[in-house]
Protein backbone atom coordinates (compact mmCIF):
# COMPACT_ATOMS: atom_id res chain seq x y z
CA UNK A 1 0.00 0.00 0.00
CA UNK A 2 1.21 3.50 -0.85
CA UNK A 3 0.12 6.82 0.63
CA UNK A 4 0.49 10.18 -1.07
CA UNK A 5 -0.28 13.66 0.24
CA UNK A 6 -1.45 16.55 -1.90
CA UNK A 7 -2.06 20.03 -0.48
CA UNK A 8 -4.94 21.80 -2.17
CA UNK A 9 -6.05 25.39 -1.69
CA UNK A 10 -8.86 24.61 0.74
CA UNK A 11 -8.11 21.08 1.94
CA UNK A 12 -5.40 18.44 1.99
CA UNK A 13 -5.82 15.16 0.15
CA UNK A 14 -4.40 11.81 1.15
CA UNK A 15 -4.37 9.26 -1.67
CA UNK A 16 -4.29 5.63 -0.56
CA UNK A 17 -3.29 3.14 -3.24
CA UNK A 18 -3.70 -0.54 -2.38
CA UNK A 19 -5.45 -2.60 0.25
CA UNK A 20 -5.27 -1.47 3.87
CA UNK A 21 -4.15 -4.32 6.10
CA UNK A 22 -2.95 -4.32 9.69
CA UNK A 23 0.62 -3.42 8.71
CA UNK A 24 -0.49 -0.41 6.67
CA UNK A 25 -2.34 1.54 9.34
CA UNK A 26 0.79 3.40 10.45
CA UNK A 27 1.25 4.91 6.97
CA UNK A 28 -2.22 6.43 6.99
CA UNK A 29 -1.90 7.53 10.61
CA UNK A 30 1.46 9.16 9.96
CA UNK A 31 0.07 11.06 6.96
CA UNK A 32 -2.93 12.37 8.93
CA UNK A 33 -0.79 13.30 11.94
CA UNK A 34 1.77 15.08 9.73
CA UNK A 35 -0.96 17.20 8.18
CA UNK A 36 -2.47 18.02 11.55
CA UNK A 37 0.92 19.06 12.97
CA UNK A 38 1.34 21.43 10.04
CA UNK A 39 -2.09 22.95 10.71
CA UNK A 40 -4.05 21.27 7.90
CA UNK A 41 -7.31 20.31 9.58
CA UNK A 42 -9.50 19.80 6.51
CA UNK A 43 -8.39 16.38 5.37
CA UNK A 44 -9.87 14.29 2.56
CA UNK A 45 -8.99 10.61 2.43
CA UNK A 46 -9.22 9.23 -1.12
CA UNK A 47 -9.89 5.48 -0.98
CA UNK A 48 -10.71 5.08 -4.68
CA UNK A 49 -7.86 2.58 -5.21
CA UNK A 50 -8.57 0.56 -2.05
CA UNK A 51 -10.46 -2.70 -2.41
CA UNK A 52 -10.08 -3.96 1.17
CA UNK A 53 -9.75 -2.44 4.63
CA UNK A 54 -9.69 -4.26 7.95
CA UNK A 55 -12.08 -3.38 10.76
CA UNK A 56 -9.04 -2.16 12.71
CA UNK A 57 -8.30 0.22 9.83
CA UNK A 58 -11.78 1.60 10.14
CA UNK A 59 -11.30 2.01 13.89
CA UNK A 60 -8.09 3.93 13.24
CA UNK A 61 -9.95 6.30 10.91
CA UNK A 62 -12.63 6.87 13.55
CA UNK A 63 -9.95 7.76 16.11
CA UNK A 64 -8.41 10.27 13.70
CA UNK A 65 -11.85 11.68 12.89
CA UNK A 66 -12.43 12.27 16.60
CA UNK A 67 -9.06 13.98 17.03
CA UNK A 68 -9.53 16.23 13.99
CA UNK A 69 -13.08 17.16 15.03
CA UNK A 70 -11.79 18.08 18.51
CA UNK A 71 -9.46 20.58 16.80
CA UNK A 72 -12.42 21.92 14.77
CA UNK A 73 -11.39 20.27 11.53
CA UNK A 74 -12.90 17.52 9.43
CA UNK A 75 -11.93 14.20 7.89
CA UNK A 76 -13.93 13.37 4.77
CA UNK A 77 -13.88 10.14 2.78
CA UNK A 78 -14.09 9.83 -1.02
CA UNK A 79 -14.11 6.92 -3.42
CA UNK A 80 -15.53 4.02 -1.41
CA UNK A 81 -16.32 0.92 -3.44
CA UNK A 82 -19.40 -1.14 -2.57
CA UNK A 83 -17.46 -3.51 -0.28
CA UNK A 84 -15.97 -0.67 1.77
CA UNK A 85 -19.30 1.16 1.89
CA UNK A 86 -20.85 -2.04 3.26
CA UNK A 87 -18.13 -2.20 5.95
CA UNK A 88 -18.71 1.45 6.88
CA UNK A 89 -22.47 0.84 7.12
CA UNK A 90 -22.10 -2.43 9.02
CA UNK A 91 -19.90 -0.73 11.61
CA UNK A 92 -22.21 2.32 11.75
CA UNK A 93 -19.50 4.82 10.86
CA UNK A 94 -21.21 5.94 7.66
CA UNK A 95 -23.25 8.14 9.99
CA UNK A 96 -20.24 10.05 11.34
CA UNK A 97 -18.09 10.41 8.22
CA UNK A 98 -18.97 12.69 5.33
CA UNK A 99 -18.64 10.27 2.39
CA UNK A 100 -18.55 11.32 -1.27
CA UNK A 101 -18.18 9.46 -4.57
CA UNK A 102 -15.16 11.51 -5.61
CA UNK A 103 -13.19 14.67 -4.87
CA UNK A 104 -15.18 16.76 -7.36
CA UNK A 105 -18.48 15.88 -5.65
CA UNK A 106 -16.96 16.67 -2.24
CA UNK A 107 -15.76 20.09 -3.45
CA UNK A 108 -19.16 20.92 -4.95
CA UNK A 109 -21.16 19.87 -1.90
CA UNK A 110 -18.89 21.41 0.73
CA UNK A 111 -18.02 24.64 -1.05
CA UNK A 112 -14.31 23.78 -1.09
CA UNK A 113 -13.95 24.80 -4.72
CA UNK A 114 -10.75 26.68 -5.59
CA UNK A 115 -11.03 30.45 -5.27
CA UNK A 116 -11.30 32.30 -8.56
CA UNK A 117 -8.84 35.19 -8.81
Backbone bond lengths (Angstrom), bond angles and torsions (degrees), N, CA, C in turn:
res aa  C-N    CA-C-N  psi(-1)  N-CA   C-N-CA  omega(-1)  CA-C   N-CA-C  phi
1 X - - - 1.434 - - 1.528 109.21 -
2 X 1.309 115.80 138.90 1.465 122.13 178.30 1.525 109.07 -119.97
3 X 1.329 115.62 147.27 1.458 122.22 178.60 1.516 108.30 -126.42
4 X 1.331 115.81 131.44 1.456 120.96 177.03 1.514 110.04 -126.45
5 X 1.324 116.38 146.65 1.464 121.73 -179.75 1.521 108.88 -116.25
6 X 1.314 114.80 135.69 1.462 121.04 178.08 1.532 107.59 -132.90
7 X 1.313 116.75 124.77 1.464 121.48 179.95 1.525 108.20 -93.79
8 X 1.307 115.24 117.64 1.462 121.68 176.82 1.522 108.49 -98.58
9 X 1.318 115.75 177.68 1.465 120.34 -178.11 1.529 112.11 -65.97
10 X 1.323 117.16 -40.00 1.462 119.86 -173.56 1.527 114.00 -120.37
11 X 1.314 117.61 5.27 1.458 121.60 177.41 1.521 108.37 -165.88
12 X 1.318 115.49 165.82 1.464 119.79 174.25 1.524 107.39 -111.83
13 X 1.316 115.55 146.92 1.455 122.14 -173.62 1.516 109.46 -121.07
14 X 1.321 115.60 127.73 1.460 121.20 175.09 1.518 107.42 -109.88
15 X 1.325 115.96 116.24 1.466 121.90 176.79 1.522 108.27 -91.60
16 X 1.324 116.91 128.61 1.457 121.28 175.23 1.519 106.68 -113.54
17 X 1.327 115.69 125.66 1.458 121.14 -177.11 1.530 109.16 -121.75
18 X 1.321 116.72 106.55 1.452 121.75 -179.65 1.521 111.06 117.28
19 X 1.309 115.96 165.69 1.457 121.20 -177.54 1.523 111.43 -68.63
20 X 1.325 115.47 147.33 1.464 122.30 -176.46 1.531 108.54 -103.94
21 X 1.323 115.29 99.38 1.455 121.34 176.39 1.515 110.26 -99.64
22 X 1.318 115.82 -175.61 1.464 121.42 -177.49 1.531 112.17 -58.76
23 X 1.320 117.61 -38.74 1.457 120.76 -177.53 1.513 114.47 -75.93
24 X 1.330 117.26 -7.76 1.463 121.41 -175.77 1.520 113.82 -99.71
25 X 1.310 117.31 -7.66 1.456 120.64 -174.41 1.523 112.17 -63.16
26 X 1.336 116.45 -34.46 1.466 119.66 -179.81 1.520 111.85 -62.36
27 X 1.330 117.91 -35.79 1.470 120.14 -179.28 1.529 111.18 -63.15
28 X 1.327 115.94 -44.16 1.465 119.91 179.41 1.520 109.93 -68.24
29 X 1.324 116.22 -44.76 1.467 120.62 179.05 1.520 111.41 -58.85
30 X 1.321 116.89 -44.97 1.461 121.04 -179.62 1.525 111.16 -62.22
31 X 1.330 116.83 -40.20 1.467 120.15 179.69 1.526 110.87 -64.84
32 X 1.340 117.19 -44.73 1.463 120.61 179.95 1.530 110.21 -65.16
33 X 1.319 116.59 -44.99 1.465 120.27 -179.28 1.528 111.93 -64.36
34 X 1.326 117.46 -38.31 1.461 121.26 177.28 1.529 110.71 -60.50
35 X 1.325 116.10 -45.88 1.460 120.19 179.37 1.523 111.48 -62.81
36 X 1.327 116.07 -42.78 1.459 119.80 -179.41 1.531 111.05 -64.26
37 X 1.330 117.18 -40.76 1.466 120.42 179.02 1.517 111.61 -62.42
38 X 1.336 116.14 -31.33 1.460 120.54 -179.98 1.529 112.15 -86.86
39 X 1.342 116.52 2.32 1.457 120.56 176.47 1.510 115.67 91.12
40 X 1.324 117.98 7.57 1.471 121.37 177.46 1.523 107.91 -88.43
41 X 1.334 115.87 105.60 1.458 120.13 -175.09 1.527 113.09 -110.15
42 X 1.318 117.35 3.42 1.464 121.50 175.02 1.528 106.38 -112.05
43 X 1.325 114.38 93.02 1.459 121.63 -171.57 1.529 109.62 -110.17
44 X 1.318 115.36 134.62 1.461 122.36 175.43 1.519 107.46 -117.09
45 X 1.317 115.87 125.93 1.455 122.30 -179.94 1.525 107.96 -102.97
46 X 1.335 116.40 112.93 1.460 122.25 -178.63 1.530 109.24 -92.91
47 X 1.336 115.53 109.70 1.467 122.07 -178.51 1.532 111.53 -107.29
48 X 1.317 117.12 23.91 1.458 121.70 -178.40 1.526 112.14 -56.79
49 X 1.327 117.73 -38.73 1.470 121.55 -176.92 1.525 113.08 -97.98
50 X 1.331 116.71 23.94 1.465 121.76 177.92 1.519 108.60 -111.38
51 X 1.320 116.05 123.88 1.462 120.52 178.93 1.519 111.90 -98.70
52 X 1.338 117.37 -23.88 1.464 121.96 -175.79 1.523 110.48 -141.12
53 X 1.331 115.57 140.73 1.459 121.79 172.76 1.529 107.28 -142.92
54 X 1.311 116.08 137.12 1.465 119.85 178.24 1.517 110.30 -75.02
55 X 1.322 116.28 161.65 1.464 120.79 175.96 1.527 110.41 -62.43
56 X 1.329 117.59 -33.51 1.464 120.63 176.23 1.529 110.60 -64.03
57 X 1.329 116.54 -36.64 1.464 120.56 176.98 1.511 110.56 -61.80
58 X 1.313 115.55 -41.22 1.459 119.99 178.08 1.527 110.56 -65.41
59 X 1.324 117.01 -40.02 1.463 120.95 176.32 1.517 111.96 -61.49
60 X 1.320 116.47 -39.45 1.468 121.28 177.23 1.524 110.40 -61.78
61 X 1.330 117.07 -42.70 1.468 120.43 178.67 1.524 111.13 -63.22
62 X 1.321 116.84 -39.98 1.468 120.46 178.79 1.533 110.12 -62.75
63 X 1.327 116.94 -41.94 1.464 120.17 177.83 1.524 111.56 -60.79
64 X 1.326 116.51 -42.56 1.470 120.03 178.11 1.524 111.05 -67.37
65 X 1.324 116.94 -38.85 1.463 120.97 177.28 1.525 109.86 -57.64
66 X 1.328 116.08 -45.56 1.461 121.13 -179.93 1.524 111.01 -61.25
67 X 1.318 116.53 -44.42 1.465 121.39 -178.99 1.530 111.43 -65.19
68 X 1.314 116.84 -43.59 1.471 120.58 179.60 1.528 110.41 -66.35
69 X 1.323 117.20 -42.39 1.468 120.64 179.37 1.527 111.02 -62.32
70 X 1.345 116.72 -37.53 1.461 121.24 178.03 1.526 110.41 -60.06
71 X 1.323 116.90 -32.88 1.472 121.85 179.84 1.529 111.41 -91.41
72 X 1.325 116.53 12.77 1.469 124.54 177.78 1.532 113.29 68.57
73 X 1.303 115.69 33.06 1.455 120.90 175.71 1.524 110.31 -112.07
74 X 1.310 115.90 -164.85 1.460 119.56 177.00 1.521 110.36 -149.19
75 X 1.317 114.21 151.51 1.461 123.16 175.80 1.515 106.34 -124.12
76 X 1.328 115.58 111.36 1.465 121.51 -178.41 1.529 109.21 -108.26
77 X 1.315 115.91 153.35 1.461 122.40 -177.72 1.522 108.73 -117.31
78 X 1.338 116.87 134.66 1.465 121.08 174.04 1.526 109.65 -129.53
79 X 1.330 115.13 151.05 1.451 121.16 169.23 1.519 116.89 82.96
80 X 1.329 118.68 26.91 1.463 119.06 179.59 1.524 110.97 -72.58
81 X 1.327 116.37 132.81 1.458 119.82 172.15 1.527 108.49 -79.96
82 X 1.308 118.01 176.69 1.471 121.00 -175.53 1.529 111.97 -64.41
83 X 1.326 117.83 -35.46 1.469 121.04 179.56 1.535 110.74 -65.72
84 X 1.337 116.57 -45.97 1.460 119.58 179.51 1.526 111.30 -67.96
85 X 1.327 116.94 -38.50 1.466 119.97 177.47 1.527 109.80 -61.26
86 X 1.323 116.94 -39.21 1.467 120.90 177.29 1.530 110.08 -62.12
87 X 1.342 117.23 -43.68 1.461 121.30 178.12 1.525 110.73 -61.22
88 X 1.323 117.40 -45.39 1.458 121.26 179.21 1.527 110.55 -60.36
89 X 1.335 116.27 -42.75 1.470 120.23 180.00 1.520 111.61 -68.66
90 X 1.328 115.96 -43.06 1.463 121.07 -178.95 1.531 111.09 -60.15
91 X 1.327 116.21 -38.38 1.456 121.37 -179.13 1.540 112.02 -86.60
92 X 1.332 117.17 -5.36 1.456 121.43 177.19 1.518 115.23 78.95
93 X 1.319 117.58 8.22 1.468 119.09 -177.10 1.529 112.73 -87.67
94 X 1.317 117.41 -6.42 1.467 119.26 175.09 1.527 110.31 -65.23
95 X 1.333 116.45 -17.20 1.459 120.81 179.67 1.529 112.70 -83.79
96 X 1.328 117.54 -18.49 1.468 118.68 -179.91 1.528 112.23 -101.19
97 X 1.327 116.96 -33.29 1.462 120.22 -179.99 1.521 110.63 -84.06
98 X 1.323 115.82 145.08 1.459 121.50 167.28 1.524 105.20 -86.02
99 X 1.343 116.29 116.98 1.467 121.82 -174.61 1.523 108.75 -117.23
100 X 1.348 115.30 132.30 1.460 121.71 -178.62 1.521 109.63 -130.11
101 X 1.330 116.29 157.23 1.466 120.55 -179.86 1.524 111.63 -67.01
102 X 1.324 116.50 -38.78 1.458 120.75 -178.68 1.522 110.03 -156.55
103 X 1.320 116.30 175.37 1.463 121.58 -176.72 1.528 111.02 -64.49
104 X 1.318 117.34 -38.65 1.463 120.95 -179.24 1.528 110.69 -61.05
105 X 1.336 116.77 -45.68 1.465 120.30 177.98 1.537 110.56 -61.88
106 X 1.321 117.09 -41.96 1.463 120.73 179.20 1.533 110.59 -60.79
107 X 1.331 117.16 -44.36 1.465 120.42 -179.79 1.527 111.16 -63.70
108 X 1.324 116.95 -41.40 1.459 120.65 -179.30 1.525 111.40 -66.04
109 X 1.320 117.31 -43.30 1.456 120.80 -174.84 1.523 113.95 -80.43
110 X 1.318 118.00 -20.95 1.458 120.13 -178.95 1.517 112.89 -105.90
111 X 1.321 117.73 -4.65 1.453 120.38 -179.26 1.519 112.87 74.99
112 X 1.312 117.94 21.75 1.465 121.43 -178.67 1.537 110.92 -94.48
113 X 1.325 115.77 30.65 1.455 120.21 177.15 1.526 108.89 -69.31
114 X 1.333 117.23 149.37 1.463 120.11 177.60 1.521 111.12 -59.05
115 X 1.309 115.87 143.57 1.469 120.82 178.21 1.534 108.96 -68.66
116 X 1.290 115.50 143.12 1.473 120.65 178.58 1.524 107.53 -98.79
117 X 1.322 116.11 122.64 1.477 120.71 -177.37 1.498 111.22 -81.10
